[in-house]
């Protein structure tokens, strides 16, 4: 027997106990908690999607950064070799 009926007329353990006890005081808090869970699940999904998008953007920028660093290192090495060449030519 499921803990709670999936539809209004389905019988789960909660509905069975409500019939035995004659009270439905637990139904409202459970519905409220289910709504909070759904809201938080949506928030989590949106946050995860945002994080994935940001991670992709960071990876793209990181590749461009690595290209720029390689260019700067090559340029620095070239200028150092040119200075050595000029120094030796004197």
C-alpha positions in Angstrom: 0.0 0.0 0.0 1.5 3.4 -1.0 2.0 6.0 1.7 -0.5 8.3 0.1 -3.0 7.9 -2.7 -1.8 9.3 -6.0 -5.3 10.7 -6.8 -8.1 12.1 -4.7 -10.0 8.8 -4.7 -7.0 6.5 -4.4 -6.5 4.9 -1.0 -3.0 5.0 0.5 -1.8 4.3 4.0 -2.6 7.9 5.1 -6.2 7.7 3.8 -6.6 4.3 5.4 -5.5 5.6 8.8 -7.7 8.7 8.4 -10.7 6.4 7.9 -9.8 4.3 11.0 -9.0 7.3 13.2 -11.7 9.5 11.7 -9.4 12.5 11.4 -7.8 14.3 8.4 -5.5 16.6 10.4 -2.4 15.3 8.7 -3.7 15.9 5.1 -3.1 19.7 5.1 0.4 19.7 6.4 1.4 16.9 4.0 0.0 18.9 1.0 1.8 22.0 2.2 5.1 20.1 2.4 4.5 18.6 -1.0 4.1 22.2 -2.4 7.3 23.4 -0.7 9.1 20.3 -2.1 7.9 21.1 -5.6 8.9 24.8 -5.3 12.4 23.8 -4.0 12.8 21.2 -6.7 12.1 23.8 -9.3 14.5 26.2 -7.7 17.2 23.5 -7.6 16.6 22.7 -11.3 16.9 26.4 -12.3 20.0 26.8 -10.2 21.6 23.7 -11.7 20.8 24.9 -15.3 22.3 28.3 -14.4 25.4 26.6 -13.0 25.9 24.5 -16.2 25.5 27.5 -18.4 28.1 29.4 -16.3 30.5 26.5 -16.4 30.3 26.3 -20.2 31.0 30.1 -20.4 33.9 29.7 -18.1 35.4 26.9 -20.2 35.1 29.0 -23.3 36.8 32.0 -21.7 39.4 29.7 -20.2 40.3 28.4 -23.7 40.7 32.0 -24.9 42.8 32.9 -21.9 45.1 30.0 -22.6 45.5 31.2 -26.2 46.3 34.7 -25.0 48.9 33.4 -22.5 50.5 31.2 -25.2 50.8 34.3 -27.4 52.3 36.4 -24.6 54.8 33.7 -23.7 55.8 33.3 -27.3 56.1 37.1 -27.8 58.2 37.4 -24.6 60.5 34.6 -25.7 60.9 36.2 -29.1 61.8 39.6 -27.6 64.3 38.1 -25.2 66.0 36.3 -28.1 66.0 39.5 -30.1 67.7 41.3 -27.2 70.3 38.6 -26.9 70.9 38.8 -30.7 71.3 42.6 -30.5 73.6 42.4 -27.5 75.8 39.8 -29.2 75.9 41.9 -32.4 77.5 44.8 -30.5 
